[in-house]
Amino acid sequence: DAMVIQNPRYQVTQFGKPVTLSCSQTLNHNVMYWYQQKSSQAPKLLFHYYDKDFNNEADTPDNFQSRRPNTSFCFLDIRSPGLGDAAMYLCATSRDPRATEQYFGPGTRLTVT
Amino acid sequence: AQKVTQAQTEISVVEKEDVTLDCVYETRDTTYYLFWYKQPPSGELVFLIRRNSFDEQNEISGRYSWNFQKSTSSFNFTITASQVVDSAVYFCALSEAHGGATNKLIFGTGTLLAVQP
């Protein structure tokens, strides 16, 4: 019955080595979001897709990119991870942009060594 | 600008005690939505409740209750007879209805609730 799935749950990467985090959903929702949550902080929105339209937050570093090849999948690419990018990355979906409820996945905890 | 403040960083209670988590919000919009999410140690954000700005009725769901007061811009969350399984970080969040734009969640900084046996 999993609705928003994130793989892997734990990811270790080396400083500067590109890494990709994956999110898939079975809800057929039009909007997919990526949040970054650092330790003891609130989730921070990085960007979202409405269908194929990509919407970046103004303060999201260029190091972070995203791809959405189809409705079900969305990827977060970190081109050159730094130590400061170690965090929990949460994927969420909503039915449409006006929908107020977001459904979150379990998150991927990224460690940068 | 919109903002959510959760002044309580950490709360520790003993099982069976009642506990209230405070949430104060700021917004210039007349139409908005308020949420509470629970984040257990596993990391997943679990949706608990959504209220819209036109509905100030308090809500009770089992041991959980919510008190929404527009006059004080507060949306407080009470857990009655707390249990160890309630231990988690609780986030209050605000979403504004911006016409055709995507609704975005503005989170507070969270309150870590520790329920001791």
Contacts between the chains, C-beta under 8 A, distances in Angstrom:
chain1	res1	chain2	res2	distance
A	31	B	102	6.5
A	40	B	110	7.7
A	41	B	109	6.8
A	41	B	110	7.9
A	42	B	91	6.4
A	42	B	107	3.8
A	42	B	108	6.3
A	42	B	109	5.2
A	42	B	110	5.9
A	43	B	45	7.2
A	43	B	91	7.6
A	43	B	105	7.7
A	43	B	107	5.5
A	45	B	104	6.0
A	45	B	105	7.3
A	48	B	102	6.3
A	50	B	102	6.1
A	55	B	102	6.7
A	88	B	43	5.7
A	90	B	43	7.8
A	90	B	45	6.5
A	92	B	45	7.7
A	94	B	103	7.5
A	97	B	100	7.3
A	97	B	101	6.9
A	97	B	102	3.8
A	97	B	103	6.5
A	98	B	97	7.2
A	98	B	100	7.6
A	98	B	102	7.9
A	98	B	103	6.2
A	99	B	103	6.9
A	100	B	33	4.5
A	100	B	35	7.9
A	100	B	50	6.1
A	100	B	52	7.8
A	100	B	95	5.3
A	100	B	97	7.8
A	100	B	103	5.5
A	101	B	47	6.5
A	101	B	50	6.0
A	102	B	47	7.8
A	102	B	105	6.2
A	103	B	47	7.3
A	104	B	37	7.7
A	104	B	44	6.1
A	104	B	45	4.0
A	104	B	46	7.7
A	104	B	47	7.7
A	105	B	44	7.0
A	106	B	42	6.5
A	106	B	43	5.9
A	106	B	44	4.2
A	107	B	43	4.1
A	107	B	44	6.3
A	109	B	43	6.8
